[in-house]
Amino acid sequence: MGVGELDLDGLDGDVLSLTPAPGAPPLGPGEVYVLVRLRGRPVGTVLAHVGEGEDAARTLAAAAREQLAGFVSRRGEAPGPSGPGSGPRTEGPAAGEAERVVRPARGGRGAGEPGVSIVVATRERDAQLARALDSLLGQDHPDHEILVVDNNPATDRTRVLVERHYAARGVRYVVEPVPGLAAAHNRGVAAARGAVLAFTDDDVVADPRWLSALVAPFADDPRLGCVTGLILPARLTTPAQILLESHGGFTKGFAPRHFDPRRPPPDEPLFPFTAGRFGSGANMAFRADALRAVGGFDPATGTGTPARGGDDLYAFARIVVAGHRLSYTPDALVWHHHRETWQDLENQAYGYGAGLTAYLTAIIARRPALLPALLARVPRGLAHALAISAHRDAGDQSVPGGHGARSHPWPRSLSRLERRGMLYGPLGYLRARRRVRGHRLPWEVAR
C-alpha cells in the first residue's frame, strides 16, 4: 500500500502537490493512503484505489472530497464547540497558523540558550537515528538544540555516528547507563537547556514545521504544561503495519483538543486516568520547569524495563494532576516507521496492555492521594480496558484519521495478548522499581 501527501487549495480546490510520504517509495497503482492537507495544514487521511493508467492526483483528490465532506468544510474547518475542557475544538486555526514560528517565553534563560531542546532517546539503531536526525536538522524553528541520549549502549555505534556526522552541526551526545526509555528521557531533561523540551523517537521523520507547531501553543497559554501532536505511518508495506494502522495506530485524529483539570471534559469520564487519549511519546513537548517539578518520567516505566511501557502516559497524567493544561495539535506532524513483522505487532499488543496498567500503578505509587479517585473510576475503567482490548470485527471507515477506522478485523490473539499484558503490568512495574531503587533524578544529582 502506498503512503503519500496530497495538498489541496481548499477541499474543492486545485491539487497543489502529491508526493510520497518522507522515505516512502514512489506512489503507483493500487491502494494508496494519503494525508490530505489544505494549503499545507493536515486535515484528514483517505484511502483510495488508483487504477492502472489513472491520474493519481485526480483520483485521490476526488476521494478526499468524498470521504472528508462531513468532517472538513470547504475552507478546511470542521464545525463544533471550542475552548479548554469543552472536548474537541474543531474550528481550524487561521490560514497560515501552522507556519507561524513562535518562540517560548524566555523567562530565566541565559544568553545563548535555546528556546527549545529536542530529546531523542536511542539504543543501537544508528541507521534509523540518522534518518530522524536529518529531519530534525531541517526544522524551520530558529531557536532549538538537538540532544541524542544513548541508553545503556552495548556498542559505540551511536556515539560514532553523532560525532562523525552530526556534532559539527550542533547535535549533542549524552549517555544514560540505566536501561529504559524513561531513564533516557530524564537524562535528556537534565542535559537540556531549553525552556520547552520536545521529545520524539529514533524511528520517525519529522515534518519541517513539526517543532514550530508543537511549541507555538506554549507562548499563548502560561498554564499549558504539555503539547502532543499527530503521528502518521511512514510506510504500510506489511500486513502487520496495515493492521496496526487500521485500528488507530498512534493517530489521535485531526481535531485539536484541550484538557484542563479545572474543567474536566464531559466526554472523558475517566479523566485524567485515560492518558492514552492525550497523545503518544513519539510526539510530545513539555514546559521544562513543569516537567522537572513533577519529577520527570518515572524511571521504572517505559520500553527497556520490566514495565514494558507507560512512561509517556505517566508524564501526561502527572502534568495534568499538577494543575497544568494539556493540548493536542494535529498541525505538529511526525511520520512513524511502524515495526514490520507479526512478532513485532504481538510484542506491541502485549506492551500496550502492560504499559497501561504499569502507568496506573506508578501514578498511585508516586501519588497515593489519587487512589480514591482511581477506585471511584474502577467500574468504568474495567469496561474501558476490556473495550480497547476487545476483538474487533471488520467494519467501514469512520472519521478519517480516527481510532478504529479501517476494514481489517483485530485478531482475538492480539486482544488476548493485550489483556495478558494488563494483568502483568503492575508486577512489571514493581520489578522495575526494585531495579531503580535509590536512583536519583539526573538534575538532582547535578545540584
C-alpha positions as CSV (number, residue, x, y, z in Angstrom):
1,M,0.0,0.0,0.0
2,G,1.4,3.4,-1.0
3,V,1.6,6.3,1.5
4,G,1.7,9.9,0.4
5,E,0.7,13.5,1.0
6,L,-1.9,15.4,-1.0
7,D,-2.1,19.1,-0.7
8,L,-5.2,20.9,-2.0
9,D,-6.0,24.6,-2.4
10,G,-9.2,24.0,-0.4
11,L,-11.3,20.8,-0.4
12,D,-12.8,21.8,-3.8
13,G,-9.7,23.5,-5.0
14,D,-6.8,22.5,-7.3
15,V,-4.2,20.0,-6.4
16,L,-1.1,21.8,-5.2
17,S,1.1,18.7,-4.8
18,L,1.1,14.9,-4.5
19,T,4.2,13.3,-3.0
20,P,5.2,10.1,-1.3
21,A,5.5,10.2,2.5
22,P,9.1,11.0,3.6
23,G,11.2,8.0,2.9
24,A,8.3,6.1,1.2
25,P,8.6,4.6,-2.3
26,P,7.0,6.5,-5.2
27,L,3.2,6.2,-5.5
28,G,1.9,3.8,-8.1
29,P,-1.3,1.9,-9.0
30,G,-3.1,0.1,-6.2
31,E,-4.3,1.0,-2.7
32,V,-3.0,4.4,-1.6
33,Y,-3.2,6.0,1.9
34,V,-2.7,9.8,1.8
35,L,-2.5,12.6,4.3
36,V,-4.7,15.4,3.0
37,R,-3.5,18.9,3.5
38,L,-5.4,22.1,2.8
39,R,-2.7,24.7,1.8
40,G,-0.2,22.8,4.0
41,R,-2.4,22.2,7.0
42,P,-3.2,18.5,7.8
43,V,-7.0,17.9,7.9
44,G,-7.5,14.1,7.4
45,T,-6.5,10.9,5.8
46,V,-8.1,9.0,2.9
47,L,-7.7,5.5,1.5
48,A,-8.4,5.1,-2.2
49,H,-7.6,2.7,-5.1
50,V,-5.6,4.2,-8.0
51,G,-6.1,2.2,-11.2
52,E,-3.5,1.4,-13.8
53,G,-3.0,4.5,-16.0
54,E,-5.2,6.8,-13.8
55,D,-4.1,10.2,-12.8
56,A,-3.3,9.5,-9.2
57,A,-3.7,13.2,-8.1
58,R,-7.1,13.5,-9.6
59,T,-8.3,10.1,-8.2
60,L,-7.1,10.9,-4.7
61,A,-8.5,14.5,-4.7
62,A,-11.9,13.1,-5.6
63,A,-11.6,10.6,-2.8
64,A,-10.7,13.3,-0.4
65,R,-13.7,15.4,-1.4
66,E,-16.0,12.5,-0.9
67,Q,-14.5,11.0,2.3
68,L,-13.8,14.2,4.1
69,A,-17.0,16.0,3.2
70,G,-18.8,15.9,6.7
71,F,-15.6,16.3,8.6
72,V,-13.9,19.2,6.9
73,S,-15.6,22.3,5.4
74,R,-14.7,23.7,2.1
75,R,-12.5,26.2,3.9
76,G,-10.7,23.4,5.8
77,E,-12.6,23.8,9.0
78,A,-14.9,21.4,10.9
79,P,-18.0,22.6,12.9
80,G,-18.1,22.1,16.7
81,P,-17.5,23.7,20.1
82,S,-14.2,25.1,21.2
83,G,-12.3,26.1,24.3
84,P,-10.3,24.4,27.0
85,G,-12.1,21.5,28.6
86,S,-15.0,21.5,26.2
87,G,-13.9,18.5,24.2
88,P,-12.8,18.7,20.6
89,R,-12.0,22.1,19.4
90,T,-12.7,21.6,15.7
91,E,-12.6,25.1,14.3
92,G,-9.3,25.2,12.5
93,P,-6.6,27.7,13.0
94,A,-6.4,30.7,10.7
95,A,-4.8,30.1,7.4
96,G,-1.0,30.0,7.9
97,E,-1.1,29.5,11.6
98,A,0.9,26.3,11.3
99,E,3.6,28.2,9.6
100,R,4.0,30.7,12.5
101,V,7.3,30.5,14.3
102,V,6.6,31.3,17.9
103,R,9.4,31.1,20.5
104,P,8.5,30.1,24.0
105,A,8.7,32.6,26.9
106,R,12.3,33.3,27.8
107,G,12.0,33.8,31.5
108,G,15.1,32.6,33.3
109,R,17.1,31.8,30.2
110,G,20.7,32.8,29.9
111,A,22.3,34.4,27.0
112,G,22.8,32.0,24.1
113,E,20.4,29.3,25.5
114,P,17.9,27.8,23.0
115,G,14.2,28.3,23.3
116,V,13.6,24.5,22.7
117,S,15.5,21.4,23.3
118,I,14.7,18.3,21.2
119,V,15.5,15.0,23.0
120,V,15.9,11.7,21.0
121,A,16.5,8.6,23.1
122,T,18.0,5.7,21.2
123,R,19.8,2.4,21.5
124,E,21.8,0.6,18.8
125,R,19.7,1.9,15.9
126,D,22.1,4.2,14.2
127,A,20.6,3.9,10.7
128,Q,17.1,4.9,11.9
129,L,18.6,7.6,14.1
130,A,20.4,9.1,11.2
131,R,17.1,9.4,9.2
132,A,15.4,11.0,12.2
133,L,18.3,13.5,12.8
134,D,18.3,14.6,9.2
135,S,14.6,15.5,9.5
136,L,15.2,17.3,12.9
137,L,18.0,19.4,11.4
138,G,15.6,20.5,8.7
139,Q,13.2,22.1,11.1
140,D,12.0,25.7,10.4
141,H,12.1,26.7,14.1
142,P,15.1,29.1,14.5
143,D,15.9,28.6,18.2
144,H,16.5,24.9,19.2
145,E,19.1,22.3,20.1
146,I,19.1,18.6,19.5
147,L,20.3,16.0,22.1
148,V,20.8,12.3,21.4
149,V,20.6,10.2,24.6
150,D,22.3,6.8,24.1
151,N,20.6,4.4,26.5
152,N,22.7,1.7,28.1
153,P,24.8,1.3,24.9
154,A,26.3,-2.1,24.0
155,T,28.5,-0.6,21.3
156,D,29.9,2.8,20.3
157,R,27.9,2.9,17.0
158,T,25.6,5.8,18.2
159,R,28.4,7.9,19.6
160,V,30.5,7.4,16.4
161,L,27.5,8.4,14.2
162,V,26.8,11.6,16.1
163,E,30.5,12.6,16.5
164,R,31.3,11.9,12.8
165,H,28.2,13.3,11.1
166,Y,26.2,15.5,13.4
167,A,28.3,17.0,16.2
168,A,29.6,19.7,13.8
169,R,26.0,20.6,13.0
170,G,25.2,21.2,16.7
171,V,23.8,17.8,17.8
172,R,24.8,16.9,21.4
173,Y,25.5,13.4,22.6
174,V,24.9,12.1,26.1
175,V,24.8,8.7,27.7
176,E,22.3,7.2,30.2
177,P,23.6,3.9,31.6
178,V,20.3,3.0,33.4
179,P,18.2,0.9,31.0
180,G,14.8,2.2,30.0
181,L,13.2,4.9,27.9
182,A,12.1,6.9,30.9
183,A,15.6,7.0,32.4
184,A,16.9,8.1,29.0
185,H,14.4,10.9,28.8
186,N,15.3,12.0,32.3
187,R,18.9,12.3,31.2
188,G,17.8,14.4,28.4
189,V,15.7,16.6,30.7
190,A,18.9,17.1,32.9
191,A,21.1,18.0,29.9
192,A,18.6,20.2,28.0
193,R,18.9,24.0,28.1
194,G,15.6,24.9,26.5
195,A,12.5,26.4,28.2
196,V,10.5,23.8,26.3
197,L,11.5,20.2,25.9
198,A,10.3,18.3,22.8
199,F,10.6,14.5,22.6
200,T,10.5,12.2,19.6
201,D,11.8,8.8,18.7
202,D,14.6,7.5,16.5
203,D,12.1,5.8,14.2
204,V,10.3,8.9,13.0
205,V,10.7,11.5,10.3
206,A,9.6,15.0,11.4
207,D,7.7,17.3,9.2
208,P,9.7,20.5,8.6
209,R,7.1,22.5,10.6
210,W,6.8,20.0,13.4
211,L,8.7,21.8,16.1
212,S,7.2,25.2,15.3
213,A,3.7,23.8,15.5
214,L,4.4,21.8,18.6
215,V,5.8,24.6,20.7
216,A,3.7,27.5,19.5
217,P,0.8,26.9,22.0
218,F,3.2,27.5,24.9
219,A,3.6,31.1,24.1
220,D,-0.2,31.7,24.3
221,D,-1.1,29.9,27.5
222,P,1.1,30.2,30.7
223,R,-0.9,27.3,32.3
224,L,-0.1,24.9,29.4
225,G,2.3,22.2,30.6
226,C,2.3,19.7,27.7
227,V,1.5,19.6,24.0
228,T,1.2,16.5,21.9
229,G,1.0,16.1,18.1
230,L,-0.1,13.9,15.1
231,I,1.7,10.6,14.3
232,L,1.1,9.0,10.9
233,P,2.6,5.9,9.3
234,A,5.6,6.4,7.0
235,R,5.1,3.1,5.3
236,L,2.3,0.5,5.0
237,T,4.1,-2.3,3.3
238,T,3.5,-5.4,5.5
239,P,0.2,-6.9,7.0
240,A,1.4,-6.0,10.5
241,Q,1.8,-2.4,9.6
242,I,-1.5,-2.2,7.9
243,L,-3.4,-3.9,10.7
244,L,-1.9,-1.6,13.3
245,E,-2.9,1.5,11.4
246,S,-6.3,0.1,10.5
247,H,-7.2,0.2,14.2
248,G,-5.9,3.6,15.0
249,G,-2.1,3.2,15.1
250,F,-0.7,6.2,17.0
251,T,-3.1,8.7,15.5
252,K,-5.3,10.9,17.7
253,G,-7.3,12.5,15.0
254,F,-7.4,15.8,13.2
255,A,-9.4,17.9,15.8
256,P,-7.3,19.9,18.2
257,R,-8.1,19.1,21.9
258,H,-7.6,20.8,25.1
259,F,-7.6,19.1,28.5
260,D,-8.0,21.3,31.6
261,P,-8.0,19.8,35.1
262,R,-10.2,22.6,36.3
263,R,-12.8,21.8,33.8
264,P,-12.7,18.0,33.1
265,P,-14.1,17.2,29.6
266,P,-17.6,15.9,29.8
267,D,-16.8,13.2,27.2
268,E,-13.9,11.8,29.3
269,P,-15.5,10.2,32.4
270,L,-12.2,8.5,33.3
271,F,-10.2,11.8,33.1
272,P,-7.3,12.1,33.9
273,F,-6.5,8.4,34.0
274,T,-7.1,7.7,30.3
275,A,-3.8,9.4,29.5
276,G,-3.6,7.4,26.2
277,R,-6.2,9.9,24.9
278,F,-3.7,12.8,25.4
279,G,-1.1,11.7,22.9
280,S,1.9,9.5,22.4
281,G,5.6,9.7,23.4
282,A,6.9,9.9,19.9
283,N,5.5,13.4,19.6
284,M,5.3,15.4,22.8
285,A,6.6,18.6,24.4
286,F,6.7,19.9,28.0
287,R,7.3,23.2,29.7
288,A,10.7,22.3,31.2
289,D,10.0,23.8,34.6
290,A,6.7,22.0,34.9
291,L,8.2,18.6,33.9
292,R,11.0,18.9,36.4
293,A,8.7,20.0,39.1
294,V,6.6,16.8,38.8
295,G,9.7,14.6,38.9
296,G,10.0,14.0,35.1
297,F,9.4,10.5,33.9
298,D,9.2,7.5,36.3
299,P,12.4,5.5,35.6
300,A,10.5,2.3,36.5
301,T,8.3,2.7,33.4
302,G,9.0,2.6,29.6
303,T,10.4,0.4,27.0
304,G,13.6,-1.3,28.2
305,T,12.2,-2.0,31.7
306,P,10.1,-4.9,33.0
307,A,7.1,-2.5,32.9
308,R,7.3,-2.6,29.1
309,G,5.9,0.9,28.6
310,G,3.7,3.7,30.2
311,D,6.4,6.3,30.6
312,D,4.7,8.9,28.4
313,L,1.3,8.2,30.0
314,Y,2.7,8.7,33.4
315,A,4.2,12.1,32.4
316,F,1.0,13.2,30.8
317,A,-1.1,12.3,33.9
318,R,1.4,13.9,36.3
319,I,1.3,17.2,34.4
320,V,-2.5,17.3,34.4
321,V,-2.8,16.2,38.0
322,A,-0.4,19.0,39.0
323,G,-2.9,21.5,37.5
324,H,-1.4,22.2,34.1
325,R,-3.3,22.2,30.9
326,L,-2.5,19.7,28.1
327,S,-3.2,20.3,24.4
328,Y,-3.2,18.1,21.3
329,T,-2.5,19.7,17.9
330,P,-2.6,17.9,14.6
331,D,-0.5,20.6,13.0
332,A,2.6,19.1,14.6
333,L,3.3,16.0,12.5
334,V,5.8,13.2,12.5
335,W,5.9,10.2,10.3
336,H,6.4,6.9,12.2
337,H,8.1,3.8,10.8
338,H,5.9,1.1,12.3
339,R,7.5,-2.3,13.1
340,E,7.2,-4.7,10.2
341,T,6.7,-8.3,11.4
342,W,3.8,-10.1,13.1
343,Q,6.1,-10.8,16.1
344,D,6.6,-7.0,16.4
345,L,2.9,-6.5,16.5
346,E,2.4,-9.2,19.1
347,N,5.1,-7.6,21.3
348,Q,3.4,-4.2,20.8
349,A,0.0,-5.5,21.8
350,Y,1.4,-7.1,25.0
351,G,3.4,-4.0,25.7
352,Y,0.5,-1.7,25.3
353,G,-1.5,-3.6,27.9
354,A,1.4,-3.9,30.3
355,G,2.3,-0.2,29.9
356,L,-1.3,0.9,30.6
357,T,-1.6,-0.8,34.0
358,A,2.1,-0.2,34.9
359,Y,1.5,3.5,34.4
360,L,-1.6,3.4,36.7
361,T,0.4,1.5,39.3
362,A,3.1,4.1,39.0
363,I,0.8,7.1,39.4
364,I,-0.7,5.7,42.6
365,A,2.7,4.6,44.0
366,R,4.0,8.1,43.4
367,R,0.8,9.9,44.4
368,P,-1.2,7.8,46.9
369,A,-3.7,10.6,47.4
370,L,-5.0,9.8,43.9
371,L,-6.1,6.3,44.9
372,P,-9.7,7.2,46.0
373,A,-10.3,9.0,42.7
374,L,-8.9,6.0,40.7
375,L,-11.0,3.5,42.8
376,A,-14.1,5.6,42.1
377,R,-13.5,5.1,38.4
378,V,-12.7,1.3,38.5
379,P,-16.0,0.0,37.1
380,R,-15.9,2.3,34.1
381,G,-12.1,1.8,33.9
382,L,-12.5,-2.0,33.6
383,A,-15.2,-1.6,30.9
384,H,-12.8,0.8,29.1
385,A,-9.9,-1.6,29.3
386,L,-12.0,-4.5,28.0
387,A,-13.3,-2.4,25.2
388,I,-9.9,-1.2,24.0
389,S,-8.5,-4.7,24.1
390,A,-11.5,-6.4,22.6
391,H,-11.6,-8.4,19.3
392,R,-12.9,-6.0,16.7
393,D,-14.6,-7.2,13.6
394,A,-14.1,-5.7,10.2
395,G,-16.1,-2.5,9.5
396,D,-16.3,0.6,7.4
397,Q,-14.1,3.6,7.8
398,S,-15.4,6.1,10.3
399,V,-13.8,9.6,11.0
400,P,-10.7,9.7,8.7
401,G,-7.7,9.6,11.0
402,G,-9.7,8.4,14.0
403,H,-9.1,5.3,16.0
404,G,-10.6,2.0,15.0
405,A,-11.3,3.2,11.5
406,R,-10.3,0.7,8.8
407,S,-11.8,-2.5,7.5
408,H,-9.4,-5.1,8.9
409,P,-10.5,-7.2,11.9
410,W,-8.4,-7.1,15.1
411,P,-7.5,-10.7,15.8
412,R,-8.6,-12.3,19.1
413,S,-5.0,-13.5,19.7
414,L,-3.9,-9.8,19.9
415,S,-6.8,-9.0,22.2
416,R,-5.7,-11.8,24.5
417,L,-2.1,-10.5,24.5
418,E,-3.2,-7.0,25.4
419,R,-5.2,-8.3,28.3
420,R,-2.4,-10.6,29.5
421,G,-0.2,-7.5,29.4
422,M,-2.7,-5.6,31.5
423,L,-2.6,-8.3,34.2
424,Y,1.2,-8.3,34.1
425,G,1.7,-4.5,34.2
426,P,1.6,-3.9,37.9
427,L,4.0,-6.8,38.6
428,G,6.3,-5.5,35.8
429,Y,6.3,-2.0,37.4
430,L,7.2,-3.3,40.9
431,R,10.0,-5.4,39.4
432,A,11.3,-2.3,37.5
433,R,11.0,-0.1,40.6
434,R,13.2,-2.5,42.6
435,R,15.8,-2.2,39.9
436,V,16.0,1.6,40.2
437,R,15.6,1.8,43.9
438,G,17.9,4.6,45.2
439,H,18.2,6.0,41.6
440,R,18.2,9.8,41.8
441,L,16.9,12.1,39.1
442,P,19.8,13.4,37.0
443,W,19.1,17.0,37.5
444,E,19.0,16.4,41.3
445,V,22.4,14.7,41.2
446,A,23.9,17.7,39.3
447,R,22.9,20.2,42.0
